[in-house]
């Protein structure tokens, strides 16, 4: 009878340990999911910053190109005005 009781106690202890370990695994997985959501949020934030930086660089390049075009146009306009002035003298 003692062996039977001892076996029941060992089974119940084993079952308790199994359930406790499953609970710990579930808690760990819940924290991992939470961390995944946080990481996803950080990734989105970083992507937004990168997009903003790219847009800023593009805007600066566009500004520089337009400025060059405007200056070339102004030079050509001035040359044309000088030619007209020379012809009218």
Residue frames as a rotation matrix with the C-alpha (Angstrom) as fourth column:
UNK 1
0.564 0.826 0.000 0.00
0.826 -0.564 0.000 0.00
0.000 0.000 -1.000 0.00
UNK 2
0.341 -0.514 -0.787 2.90
0.230 -0.766 0.600 2.34
-0.911 -0.386 -0.143 0.72
UNK 3
-0.709 -0.620 0.338 4.22
0.441 -0.016 0.897 1.94
-0.550 0.785 0.285 -2.82
UNK 4
-0.109 0.767 0.632 0.81
0.968 -0.063 0.243 2.77
0.226 0.638 -0.736 -4.26
UNK 5
0.778 0.399 -0.485 0.55
0.548 -0.809 0.214 5.96
-0.307 -0.432 -0.848 -2.20
UNK 6
-0.051 -0.888 -0.456 4.11
0.181 -0.458 0.871 6.94
-0.982 -0.038 0.184 -2.99
UNK 7
-0.665 -0.149 0.732 3.39
0.715 0.157 0.681 6.45
-0.216 0.976 0.002 -6.70
UNK 8
0.379 0.880 0.288 0.27
0.902 -0.420 0.098 8.62
0.207 0.223 -0.953 -6.47
UNK 9
0.630 -0.214 -0.746 2.26
0.296 -0.822 0.486 11.34
-0.718 -0.527 -0.455 -4.75
UNK 10
-0.484 -0.875 0.016 4.97
0.287 -0.142 0.947 11.23
-0.827 0.463 0.320 -7.40
UNK 11
-0.389 0.427 0.816 2.36
0.914 0.069 0.400 11.38
0.114 0.901 -0.418 -10.17
UNK 12
0.695 0.708 -0.126 0.64
0.719 -0.685 0.115 14.35
-0.005 -0.170 -0.985 -8.57
UNK 13
0.281 -0.688 -0.669 3.98
0.156 -0.655 0.739 16.14
-0.947 -0.312 -0.077 -8.08
UNK 14
-0.671 -0.540 0.507 4.88
0.535 0.121 0.836 15.42
-0.513 0.833 0.208 -11.69
UNK 15
0.031 0.791 0.611 1.54
0.969 -0.174 0.176 16.71
0.245 0.586 -0.772 -12.89
UNK 16
0.764 0.216 -0.608 1.93
0.469 -0.834 0.292 19.85
-0.444 -0.508 -0.738 -10.77
UNK 17
-0.190 -0.918 -0.347 5.40
0.162 -0.378 0.912 20.49
-0.968 0.117 0.220 -12.19
UNK 18
-0.598 0.025 0.801 4.10
0.789 0.191 0.583 19.95
-0.139 0.981 -0.134 -15.73
UNK 19
0.457 0.856 0.243 1.23
0.868 -0.488 0.088 22.41
0.194 0.171 -0.966 -15.25
UNK 20
0.600 -0.308 -0.739 3.52
0.268 -0.793 0.547 24.97
-0.754 -0.526 -0.393 -13.63
UNK 21
-0.519 -0.851 0.081 6.00
0.329 -0.111 0.938 24.73
-0.789 0.513 0.337 -16.50
UNK 22
-0.303 0.492 0.816 3.20
0.939 0.006 0.345 25.16
0.165 0.871 -0.463 -19.05
UNK 23
0.749 0.579 -0.322 2.03
0.642 -0.754 0.138 28.26
-0.163 -0.310 -0.937 -17.21
UNK 24
0.164 -0.791 -0.590 5.54
0.131 -0.575 0.807 29.69
-0.978 -0.210 0.009 -17.29
UNK 25
-0.674 -0.384 0.631 5.80
0.630 0.148 0.762 28.97
-0.386 0.911 0.143 -21.00
UNK 26
0.206 0.841 0.500 2.49
0.951 -0.293 0.099 30.74
0.230 0.455 -0.860 -21.64
UNK 27
0.761 0.013 -0.649 3.63
0.327 -0.871 0.366 33.79
-0.560 -0.491 -0.667 -19.68
UNK 28
-0.272 -0.953 -0.133 6.90
0.210 -0.194 0.958 33.81
-0.939 0.233 0.253 -21.58
UNK 29
-0.519 0.143 0.843 5.09
0.853 0.144 0.501 33.60
-0.050 0.979 -0.197 -24.90
UNK 30
0.624 0.781 0.007 2.77
0.781 -0.624 0.012 36.46
0.013 -0.002 -1.000 -23.93
UNK 31
0.466 -0.537 -0.703 5.75
0.078 -0.767 0.637 38.64
-0.881 -0.352 -0.315 -23.13
UNK 32
-0.593 -0.691 0.413 7.36
0.444 0.148 0.884 37.68
-0.672 0.708 0.219 -26.41
UNK 33
-0.021 0.674 0.739 4.23
0.987 -0.104 0.122 38.70
0.159 0.731 -0.663 -28.33
UNK 34
0.831 0.300 -0.468 4.22
0.435 -0.876 0.210 42.01
-0.347 -0.378 -0.858 -26.48
UNK 35
-0.014 -0.933 -0.359 7.86
0.064 -0.359 0.931 42.50
-0.998 -0.010 0.065 -27.36
UNK 36
-0.516 -0.116 0.848 7.10
0.802 0.281 0.527 41.66
-0.299 0.953 -0.052 -30.98
UNK 37
0.540 0.778 0.322 4.46
0.832 -0.552 -0.063 44.37
0.129 0.301 -0.945 -31.08
UNK 38
0.689 -0.370 -0.623 6.90
0.078 -0.817 0.571 46.85
-0.721 -0.442 -0.534 -29.55
UNK 39
-0.393 -0.894 0.216 9.57
0.287 0.104 0.952 45.85
-0.874 0.436 0.215 -32.06
UNK 40
-0.154 0.426 0.892 7.10
0.988 0.064 0.141 46.24
0.003 0.903 -0.430 -34.91
UNK 41
0.851 0.485 -0.201 6.26
0.502 -0.863 0.047 49.72
-0.151 -0.141 -0.978 -33.65
UNK 42
0.282 -0.841 -0.462 9.94
-0.051 -0.494 0.868 50.63
-0.958 -0.221 -0.182 -33.52
UNK 43
-0.508 -0.441 0.740 10.44
0.657 0.358 0.664 49.27
-0.558 0.823 0.108 -37.05
UNK 44
0.334 0.723 0.605 7.57
0.932 -0.351 -0.095 51.39
0.143 0.596 -0.790 -38.33
UNK 45
0.841 -0.079 -0.535 8.98
0.166 -0.904 0.395 54.44
-0.515 -0.421 -0.747 -36.56
UNK 46
-0.160 -0.986 -0.045 12.41
0.101 -0.062 0.993 53.84
-0.982 0.154 0.110 -38.10
UNK 47
-0.340 0.121 0.933 10.86
0.919 0.256 0.301 53.37
-0.202 0.959 -0.198 -41.55
UNK 48
0.742 0.665 0.080 9.05
0.670 -0.735 -0.104 56.67
-0.010 0.131 -0.991 -41.15
UNK 49
0.531 -0.637 -0.558 12.28
-0.071 -0.690 0.720 58.42
-0.844 -0.343 -0.412 -40.22
UNK 50
-0.464 -0.736 0.493 14.06
0.412 0.314 0.855 56.88
-0.784 0.600 0.158 -43.20
UNK 51
0.066 0.590 0.805 11.27
0.997 -0.062 -0.036 57.94
0.028 0.805 -0.593 -45.53
UNK 52
0.899 0.268 -0.347 11.41
0.328 -0.936 0.125 61.47
-0.292 -0.226 -0.929 -44.13
UNK 53
0.112 -0.949 -0.295 15.17
-0.048 -0.302 0.952 61.61
-0.993 -0.092 -0.080 -44.60
UNK 54
-0.488 -0.246 0.838 14.87
0.744 0.384 0.546 60.36
-0.456 0.890 -0.005 -48.18
UNK 55
0.496 0.755 0.429 12.18
0.865 -0.475 -0.164 62.95
0.079 0.452 -0.888 -48.92
UNK 56
0.753 -0.281 -0.595 14.37
0.060 -0.871 0.488 65.68
-0.655 -0.403 -0.639 -47.45
UNK 57
-0.332 -0.933 0.137 17.35
0.185 0.078 0.980 64.64
-0.925 0.351 0.146 -49.61
UNK 58
-0.267 0.322 0.909 15.13
0.956 0.211 0.206 64.52
-0.125 0.923 -0.363 -52.70
UNK 59
0.793 0.604 -0.081 13.73
0.598 -0.797 -0.086 67.96
-0.117 0.020 -0.993 -51.94
UNK 60
0.384 -0.731 -0.564 17.23
-0.084 -0.636 0.767 69.41
-0.919 -0.248 -0.306 -51.54
UNK 61
-0.569 -0.601 0.561 18.36
0.462 0.331 0.823 67.84
-0.680 0.728 0.089 -54.82
UNK 62
0.134 0.719 0.682 15.27
0.990 -0.120 -0.067 69.16
0.034 0.684 -0.729 -56.59
UNK 63
0.836 0.152 -0.527 15.83
0.283 -0.943 0.176 72.63
-0.470 -0.296 -0.831 -55.17
UNK 64
-0.074 -0.966 -0.249 19.44
-0.022 -0.249 0.968 72.61
-0.997 0.077 -0.003 -56.34
UNK 65
-0.548 -0.086 0.832 18.50
0.749 0.391 0.534 71.42
-0.372 0.916 -0.150 -59.84
UNK 66
0.507 0.805 0.308 15.72
0.861 -0.485 -0.153 74.01
0.026 0.343 -0.939 -60.17
UNK 67
0.650 -0.324 -0.688 18.06
0.078 -0.872 0.484 76.74
-0.756 -0.368 -0.541 -58.97
UNK 68
-0.485 -0.853 0.195 20.62
0.243 0.083 0.967 75.75
-0.840 0.516 0.167 -61.62
UNK 69
-0.277 0.472 0.837 17.92
0.960 0.175 0.219 75.81
-0.043 0.864 -0.502 -64.29
UNK 70
0.778 0.586 -0.226 16.65
0.594 -0.804 -0.039 79.21
-0.204 -0.104 -0.973 -63.19
UNK 71
0.281 -0.755 -0.592 20.18
-0.043 -0.626 0.779 80.64
-0.959 -0.194 -0.209 -63.19
UNK 72
-0.645 -0.495 0.582 20.92
0.515 0.280 0.810 79.27
-0.564 0.822 0.075 -66.68
UNK 73
0.151 0.799 0.582 17.65
0.985 -0.173 -0.018 80.70
0.086 0.576 -0.813 -67.94
UNK 74
0.799 0.113 -0.590 18.47
0.295 -0.929 0.222 84.08
-0.523 -0.352 -0.776 -66.41
UNK 75
-0.219 -0.957 -0.191 21.92
0.089 -0.215 0.973 84.04
-0.972 0.196 0.132 -68.03
UNK 76
-0.586 0.041 0.809 20.47
0.783 0.284 0.553 83.23
-0.207 0.958 -0.198 -71.45
UNK 77
0.546 0.832 0.096 17.80
0.837 -0.539 -0.093 85.91
-0.025 0.131 -0.991 -71.02
UNK 78
0.538 -0.430 -0.725 20.49
0.059 -0.839 0.541 88.44
-0.841 -0.334 -0.425 -70.15
UNK 79
-0.581 -0.758 0.296 22.56
0.319 0.122 0.940 87.39
-0.749 0.640 0.171 -73.18
UNK 80
-0.202 0.609 0.767 19.51
0.977 0.075 0.198 87.81
0.063 0.790 -0.610 -75.40
UNK 81
0.789 0.490 -0.371 18.77
0.542 -0.839 0.044 91.22
-0.290 -0.236 -0.928 -73.91
UNK 82
0.064 -0.857 -0.512 22.40
0.019 -0.512 0.859 92.28
-0.998 -0.065 -0.016 -74.50
UNK 83
-0.658 -0.283 0.698 22.21
0.641 0.276 0.716 91.17
-0.396 0.918 0.000 -78.16
UNK 84
0.314 0.854 0.414 18.99
0.941 -0.339 -0.015 93.14
0.127 0.394 -0.910 -78.66
UNK 85
0.720 -0.088 -0.689 20.57
0.251 -0.892 0.376 96.17
-0.647 -0.444 -0.620 -77.05
UNK 86
-0.353 -0.931 -0.089 23.63
0.162 -0.154 0.975 95.92
-0.921 0.330 0.205 -79.31
UNK 87
-0.479 0.244 0.843 21.46
0.875 0.203 0.439 95.67
-0.064 0.948 -0.311 -82.43
UNK 88
0.605 0.793 0.076 19.44
0.795 -0.607 0.009 98.71
0.053 0.055 -0.997 -81.50
UNK 89
0.295 -0.550 -0.781 22.54
0.297 -0.725 0.622 100.92
-0.908 -0.415 -0.050 -81.08
